[in-house]
Structures are given as structure tokens and as C-alpha cells.
């Protein structure tokens, strides 16, 4: 039985060494960790993307372990939509997932021209103290990361599993009823689908109503 480990991102390859060391030190441990990157190309240190593995292939793993380094990683939503149990570190802020690495320019306040008459900029007192956008290569701002990590999907989606250490992770992977976790994720996904369909139906109906009014002949 194997557990999939997501690409390391900015955390580097240290987790592969640590996980392998713990498994080697506990020969009776029944699970093995498979690095996602090794499934794509085990002979490269460059970033690679999946164009060969199917969802069926990925679904054969017991669970997936992630070391998130950004708020918007597609693998989280893809594995969650598969109802696959996801394990992540408890201290999410430590991994720098409190904002968008790719758009540090959005951290600077935007000054709108007067033509944006309905736009009202908040006063300094009303603004949130920290921007969610940051330069991923700058030193970690602990207070900002603690604040924003609580509003990421990693923290707000239900049924995500958190571990405080590698031994804790290894213990949970064996002791938790992962089928029950997967079933709970499935229930949440189905609920989201129903809500999404209802929301988009409302949008389309409103759009069609506006189109009807626009196309109607003018009356005097």
C-alpha cells in the first residue's frame, strides 16, 4: 500500500529524505511513500507537469500528502474532487501559503481615477492590516502568514487531515478510517455541485431576463 506525496515546491526535497528515513528506521511500517514527481520523471530536478497519469492511476493510492507552498495549487482541488484523503502540516502558515506568489505587484494599493465614481477606497483604519499578495522570495512575515493561512482552502475545506510531525502523519495514515474520510469528502463535493448548479442557474436566468427586456420593442 502506497501514499502519494505531492511535488515539494518551495519546501525543497527535504521531505523525501525525512519520510524515507522514518520508513527505513521502522521496517515494520506497512506503507511506502511515492513521490509524485518520480512518477513523471525520476531523473530530473526540473519542474515537470503531468501529461501521462490518469485519475484512475492516481486513485490507486491510499492518500496524498501535501506540503503546500501557495494558496492556488491545482493538485489540492483535483485530489479533493477525487475524494482522496489529503494530509497537510498543521502549521499551514509555516509553509508560506498565505497569498499568491505569482502576483506580488497586487500588494501595492491601487489608486482609481475619479471616473470610478462608485469605488470607495477604505480608510487606513478600515483596511485589513496585511495584504494577501506577497513576494515569495522575500523573508516570511509571520503575522501576515498566520492571518491569511486561516482563509485558504487548505484550512477552510472540511475533512482535510492535519499532522503535527512525521511520526504523527505515519500514525494517522494507519489508524484513521480513510474510507470514512473519503465518504465525507464525497458528501461535501456533492453538496458543492448542487449549490454551484443553483448559483449558475440563477445567473443564466437573470441574464436571459435582461436579454428579453433588451430585445422587447419600445412602447409609447
PyMOL commands that set and color helices and strands:
alter all, ss='L'
color gray80, all
select helices_A, chain A and resi 9-11+14-25+36-41+55-58+74-81+92-95+101-107+142-149+153-156+166-175+178-215
alter helices_A, ss='H'
color red, helices_A
select strands_A, chain A and resi 2-5+32-35+64-66+86-89+161-163
alter strands_A, ss='S'
color yellow, strands_A
deselect
rebuild
show_as cartoon
